[in-house]
């Protein structure tokens, strides 16, 4: 094996080890607690939900089961706050949220209603357009 491929193999192993170490650190307890309060979700909790969006946890099935419905609840109940706050997030977090919105876990999720709320926000921002696009893709599934 050439030196170049050895370096590549070592890099891949290092990334896997870092990902595996971090994946175990996903804060499931906090997500479960937020999920238990989702019926009384306030606008102030939108930031708290967003703080738990962790791109390193995407392969954790339980994490996705908890996060996905919470994101839909946030957009359903506090659309304007969710969209405005979305715009302040880093690129990777926004990308993960959009991917979650494209793929609702709960088949009873009313993506059309959320889409209507997003589209009816005054002053259609780039963020609201991206969110609306993700919700439209969701409706196509």
N, C-alpha and C positions, 0 to 999 in steps of 0.2 A: 504494500500500500504506500502510495507516495506521501510525502510530507503534507502536501496540500489537502489530501483527503483525510489524513490523520487530524489535522487542525479542524477541518469541517466536522468530523465525527466527534471530536472533543467539544466543539461549540454546541452541537446538537444535544449532546449528553448534558452539558451544563445548563442549557435552557430547559430541558426536561426536568432536571433536578430542581431548578428554581421554581418552575411552574408547579411541580408536585408538592414542594414544600409550602408554597403559598396557597394552593388549592385547599389544603387542609385547614387553612386559617380563615376560611370564609365565615363571616359572622352570621351563622344560621340562627342563633338564639335571638339576636336583635331583629332579624327579619321575621321570625316567628312571632315575636312580641308585636311588631308593627302589623303583621297580618291579623293578629287577634283583635287589633283596634281598627281594622279597616272600615268597619261600619260607622265609626265616628272620626274618620280621617278629616283633619282640619287643614287649612291652607298652610299653616305653620309646619305641618308634618311632611309637606311636599319635599322640602330640603332634606329632611331626615331620610326619606325614601331614596332620594337621589344619592345621598352620601353612602348608601349601601350598594350602589351599583358598582360592581368590581369586575373589570374585564378578566381578571385572573380566575374568576370563579365560574366562568361560563360552562365549563364541562361538569360542574357539580349539579346533578339532577335535582336534588332537594332545593338547592339555591334557586334554580330556574323555576321550580314549582311554586316557590314563595314569592319571588320577585315579579314574575310575569303578571299575575293578577293584581298585585299592588300597583304596578305601573298603569294598568288599565283603569284601576280605581282612581288613581291620582288624576288622570286625564279626564275621566268621567265627571268627577266631583269638583275639581278645581282646575278647569281647562286653562284659563288665562294665566294663572300662577304657574302651572306646569309648563306651559309653552314659554313664558318669560324666563323662567329659571333654566329651562332646557338650553336656551341660548347662551347661558353663562358657563356651561359645562365644557370640559375638554373634548377634543375630537373623538377620542376612543370611547368615552362614556356616552356621548351622543350617538355614536355608531351602534353601540350595544343596545341602547334604548330603542333606536329605530328598528333594529333587528327583532327585538322582543315584541314591538308593536306590530310587526309584520306577521308574527307567529303566535297568536293567542293560544294558550294552553286550554283554557276553558271554552268549550264550544258554545256556551250561552253568552259569551262576551258580545255586547252590542256595539260592535265597531262602527256601524253606520251612524248610530247616535253620537258617538264620540267624534266621528269625522265631521258630522254636521256642526257640532259645537266648535271644533277647530276652524272649520271653514267660515263660520260666522263671526269669528273674532275680528274686532275692528283693526284696520291697518295691517293687513296680511304680511307678516314678516317672513324672512327666509326660513326661519325655524318652523313656523306654522305650516309653510308649504311642504317642508321636508316631512313633518309629522303627518300631514294629510296624505302625502304620497305613500308613506308606510302603511297608514290605515287603509288606503285604497287597495294596496297589495294584499293586505290581510283579508279584505272582503272577497278577493278573488280566489282564495284557497278553499 
